[in-house]
């Protein structure tokens, strides 16, 4: 489910960028319907960027939470200053 959602977000992001680039460099600004779609696409790019970052952080940060046993390798690094 997560992979499908991520792919959908990326496809929508690319489609939105096509409309924005078409408006800036192409003839989309001459047609009022394409101008409205481009305005929606600009808002959608911002929203999708934020959503993609939320999902990316949420699912990658899960494995990085502190677990006390994770850092205990069982090796005691004793030196001359440590008490036994």
C-alpha positions, -999 to 999 in steps of 0.1 A, spaced: 0 0 0 28 24 9 46 18 -24 15 24 -44 8 56 -25 44 68 -31 42 60 -68 9 79 -70 23 109 -53 53 109 -76 32 106 -108 10 135 -97 41 155 -89 55 149 -124 21 157 -140 19 189 -121 54 199 -132 45 193 -168 16 218 -165 38 243 -148 66 240 -174 41 241 -202 27 274 -188 61 290 -184 78 278 -216 49 267 -238 16 281 -249 -5 271 -219 -9 307 -209 -31 314 -240 -58 290 -230 -79 298 -200 -86 262 -191 -50 253 -191 -42 283 -170 -67 272 -143 -52 237 -144 -17 251 -141 -27 271 -110 -42 240 -94 -10 221 -104 12 247 -87 -7 243 -54 -7 205 -59 31 205 -63 35 223 -29 11 199 -12 26 168 -27 61 179 -18 51 183 18 32 150 18 61 131 2 85 145 29 61 135 57 58 100 44 95 97 37 104 108 72 77 88 89 86 55 74 124 59 74 127 73 109 109 43 124 141 22 124 162 49 139 144 52 172 166 46 203 165 11 216 186 5 247 197 -30 237 206 -18 201 238 -1 213 249 -27 239 273 -49 221 285 -67 252 321 -54 250 335 -36 280 362 -12 270 382 -12 302 413 10 306 435 20 335 411 47 348 380 25 350 371 8 382 366 -30 384 
